[in-house]
Amino acid sequence: MHENSNMTKALTALVTLATALLLSGAGNVPRGLNPAAEQELRDAGVDKYVGQFTPALSEDAGNGWTRHTFDPDGGNGPICIAGTPFNTYTRPGLESKLLIFFDGGGACWQDFYFCSILADDNAPADSGIAAPEFDTGTEVIRNPFADWSVVFLSYCDGSTFTGDNDVVDPNFPLGPVRFHRGLRNATAGIDLAKAMFPNAGRIMVAGSSAGGVGAAAFAPFLTRMAYGNNKKVTVFNDAGPVAINLAATGDIAARAADWQFGQFFPASCTICDDMGQTTEIIKWRLENDNTIRESFYSTDGDATNRFFMKVPTQVQYRDLITSVHGEVNTLYPDRYKRFIRSGDDSHTALGNPLFYVGEANGVPVYEWTDDFVVPRPTWIDIVEDFVPVP
């Protein structure tokens, strides 16, 4: 009897304690980016440009788009690599859904100049994820993102929206200085998104190629800081490799020195290294933001990425992306998934018809992406069996 009485008292005490914790909120795990991690990012300077820039000019760009051009401010504002003005486009849709899209266009570092140097003159074309629908010739496929509001950031900084450095370079054909202002430009675009679409509850941060790298790097942190933890934030990296060829040591060192992105890695990400795999910052984010989900798209023969990464063969590139991104999927299988198509050396999908007609294991990209943002159980990790590029 006495033993049963003590057990009853102990159980009662546990129930009382649990109830008190629930009522006080002390037992709740914060959703989204945890406060300690956010402070680390602020200490590293990820938010150093938040609130500093607003467009100097906003004008109709046609087809529902508005072009927002920023003042270069003598080199202190958001600018392109040669010092020309940076711009961003917006198109309103549902207030509750927002796509923040980072455009692509190569990369530049010392004695390697293969990047877009000017902001986009024209609004995004009605293709891929920006189109209301796609006519295959036999059916019309409605774009699941047709009614979303869109913020489209031009890419012209040469540093995949991650840099924060000016490089004196007499070899650069467009001037004596390269302005790698990626973080500044990304921040200006996300601040504009918050000002234009403050009530978005579901936000997809996405980008293609160099823009995919930017979308998978610091942009999700800036989006969390702008919109808070009660928003459903997803990240779609469309063919921004993030994984790098560690044998290309000269290129890796040049990017690290020229772009200076390593300064923004949080202190507790001890494996984060500007000479190593940048997927480490994705792992850190997934560890410290418990509601964010992320996707990676690529073909395993991507000729564009193989050129930039100095990876000569399809087999080598496939091994690299499947293993490096596979590590992230293994650690966070419910929140990081891959869509890797084989037998193809094309580059991106979100901005072109492959968004509709591209498939992996019979699943179209647009359906998989829609399943991702909802999310649905049909959002699964897909890596096609190897097929040689024709």
SVG drawing of the C-alpha trace seen along z (x, -y; Angstrom):
<svg xmlns="http://www.w3.org/2000/svg" viewBox="-5 -59 51 61">
<polyline fill="none" stroke="black" stroke-width="0.4" points="0.0,0.0 2.7,-2.4 4.7,-1.8 1.6,-2.4 0.9,-5.6 4.4,-6.9 4.1,-6.0 0.8,-7.8 2.3,-10.9 5.3,-10.8 3.0,-10.5 0.9,-13.4 4.0,-15.5 5.2,-14.8 1.8,-15.6 1.7,-18.9 5.2,-19.8 4.4,-19.0 1.2,-21.1 3.1,-24.0 5.7,-23.9 3.0,-23.9 1.2,-26.8 4.4,-28.8 5.7,-28.0 9.0,-26.8 8.7,-23.4 8.0,-24.7 10.7,-24.4 10.8,-27.6 9.8,-27.2 11.9,-28.4 15.4,-29.9 16.4,-29.6 17.4,-32.9 20.9,-31.9 21.6,-31.0 20.0,-34.3 22.3,-36.2 25.3,-34.3 24.3,-35.4 23.9,-39.0 27.3,-38.9 28.8,-37.6 27.3,-40.6 24.8,-38.7 22.2,-41.5 24.7,-44.4 22.8,-45.9 19.2,-45.4 17.1,-48.5 19.8,-50.6 18.5,-50.6 15.2,-51.5 14.7,-51.9 15.4,-55.3 13.0,-54.6 10.1,-52.3 8.5,-52.1 6.1,-50.0 8.0,-47.3 5.0,-45.7 3.0,-42.5 2.3,-43.2 5.9,-43.8 7.4,-46.8 11.1,-47.6 12.8,-48.9 16.2,-50.5 18.6,-51.3 20.9,-54.3 24.6,-53.2 25.3,-56.0 28.8,-56.5 29.6,-52.9 28.0,-52.6 24.6,-51.3 23.5,-48.0 25.5,-47.8 26.6,-45.4 30.2,-44.2 31.3,-47.1 29.6,-49.8 26.3,-50.1 22.9,-50.2 21.2,-47.1 17.5,-46.4 14.8,-44.1 11.3,-43.3 8.1,-42.7 4.7,-41.3 1.8,-41.2 -0.3,-38.1 -1.9,-36.6 -0.8,-38.4 -0.3,-35.2 2.2,-33.5 5.5,-34.9 8.3,-33.7 11.6,-35.4 13.7,-34.5 17.4,-35.0 18.5,-35.1 21.6,-33.4 24.4,-34.2 27.8,-32.7 30.6,-33.9 33.7,-36.0 36.9,-35.8 40.6,-36.7 41.4,-36.1 38.1,-34.2 35.4,-36.4 32.3,-34.5 29.4,-36.4 26.5,-38.7 27.8,-42.2 24.5,-44.2 21.1,-44.1 18.3,-42.9 16.9,-45.5 13.6,-43.6 11.2,-42.0 11.3,-38.2 9.8,-36.4 6.7,-34.4 8.4,-31.0 9.0,-28.3 7.9,-29.2 7.0,-32.8 4.5,-31.7 0.8,-31.3 0.7,-28.0 2.5,-25.9 1.1,-24.4 2.8,-21.1 1.0,-20.8 -1.2,-18.1 -2.3,-19.6 -2.1,-22.9 -0.4,-22.6 -1.3,-25.2 1.6,-26.6 1.0,-25.9 2.8,-29.2 0.7,-31.3 -1.1,-33.2 1.9,-33.9 3.4,-37.3 7.0,-37.4 10.1,-39.3 12.8,-38.8 16.4,-39.9 18.7,-40.6 22.1,-38.9 25.1,-41.1 27.5,-40.9 29.6,-38.0 29.7,-36.5 26.5,-34.4 24.8,-36.9 27.2,-36.1 30.1,-38.5 31.0,-41.7 34.2,-43.0 35.8,-45.3 38.8,-44.0 41.3,-46.2 41.9,-44.2 43.8,-45.7 43.0,-42.6 39.2,-43.0 38.1,-44.2 35.3,-46.5 37.2,-48.6 39.9,-48.8 37.7,-47.5 35.3,-44.6 32.4,-45.3 31.3,-42.0 28.2,-43.3 26.1,-40.1 25.1,-40.3 24.2,-44.0 22.1,-43.2 20.3,-40.2 19.5,-42.3 18.1,-45.1 15.8,-42.7 14.5,-41.0 13.9,-44.3 11.9,-45.3 10.0,-42.0 9.0,-42.7 8.0,-46.3 5.9,-45.2 4.4,-42.0 4.5,-42.2 1.6,-39.7 3.1,-36.7 2.7,-33.6 4.2,-31.1 7.6,-32.1 9.7,-30.2 13.3,-31.5 14.5,-30.1 17.1,-30.7 18.7,-29.2 22.4,-28.6 24.4,-31.3 21.1,-32.4 20.5,-28.9 23.8,-29.3 22.6,-32.6 19.2,-31.2 20.8,-28.4 23.4,-30.5 22.5,-33.6 19.2,-34.6 17.1,-32.2 18.6,-33.8 17.7,-37.3 14.2,-36.1 13.7,-34.7 15.0,-38.0 12.6,-40.0 9.5,-37.9 10.0,-36.0 9.5,-32.4 5.8,-32.1 6.1,-32.0 6.4,-28.8 9.8,-29.3 11.2,-26.9 14.3,-27.0 14.7,-25.7 18.2,-25.6 17.9,-25.0 21.3,-23.8 23.4,-26.0 26.0,-23.3 27.0,-24.5 29.1,-21.3 32.5,-22.2 35.4,-20.3 37.9,-20.4 40.7,-19.6 40.3,-23.1 42.2,-24.7 43.3,-27.8 39.7,-28.7 38.4,-28.0 41.1,-30.3 40.4,-33.0 36.7,-33.0 37.2,-33.0 39.7,-36.0 37.7,-38.0 34.2,-37.5 35.0,-37.4 31.8,-35.3 33.6,-33.3 33.2,-36.2 29.5,-35.6 29.7,-32.0 28.3,-31.7 30.8,-30.9 29.2,-27.6 29.4,-26.3 33.0,-25.1 33.0,-23.0 32.0,-25.9 35.0,-26.9 35.4,-29.2 37.8,-26.6 35.4,-23.6 32.0,-22.4 29.4,-25.2 26.7,-22.6 28.0,-22.9 26.0,-26.1 22.9,-24.3 23.4,-21.6 23.8,-24.3 20.6,-26.0 18.6,-22.8 20.0,-22.1 19.1,-25.5 15.9,-26.2 13.5,-23.4 10.7,-24.3 12.6,-25.3 12.7,-22.8 15.0,-22.7 15.2,-21.2 18.0,-20.7 17.6,-20.2 20.2,-19.1 20.9,-16.9 23.9,-14.6 25.6,-15.7 25.2,-19.5 27.7,-20.9 27.6,-24.4 28.4,-23.5 31.1,-21.0 32.7,-23.9 32.7,-26.3 33.8,-23.5 36.4,-21.9 34.7,-18.5 35.4,-16.8 32.9,-13.9 29.3,-13.2 30.3,-10.3 32.6,-12.6 29.9,-15.3 27.2,-12.8 29.4,-11.3 30.1,-14.8 26.6,-16.1 24.9,-12.8 27.4,-12.3 27.7,-15.9 24.0,-16.6 23.3,-13.1 25.0,-13.8 22.5,-16.6 19.6,-14.3 20.8,-11.6 21.0,-14.0 17.7,-15.7 15.7,-13.2 12.3,-14.9 13.4,-18.4 16.1,-18.2 15.5,-16.3 17.1,-16.0 15.6,-15.8 18.5,-14.6 17.8,-13.7 20.2,-11.4 21.2,-11.2 21.0,-15.0 23.6,-17.7 21.1,-20.7 21.6,-23.2 18.5,-24.7 14.7,-24.0 12.8,-26.7 13.0,-29.4 12.4,-27.3 10.0,-24.6 11.9,-21.8 9.9,-23.0 6.9,-21.4 8.3,-18.7 11.4,-17.7 10.9,-14.4 12.8,-12.1 11.4,-8.6 8.2,-9.8 7.7,-12.7 7.5,-16.2 9.5,-19.0 6.5,-21.2 4.5,-18.5 7.5,-17.7 8.0,-21.4 4.3,-21.9 4.4,-18.8 7.5,-20.4 5.9,-23.7 2.6,-22.3 4.1,-19.7 2.7,-16.4 3.9,-12.8 4.7,-12.6 7.6,-15.1 10.3,-12.4 14.1,-12.2 14.6,-11.3 18.0,-10.3 17.6,-8.6 19.7,-5.6 22.7,-6.5 22.1,-7.0 25.0,-8.2 24.5,-11.6 23.9,-11.0"/>
</svg>
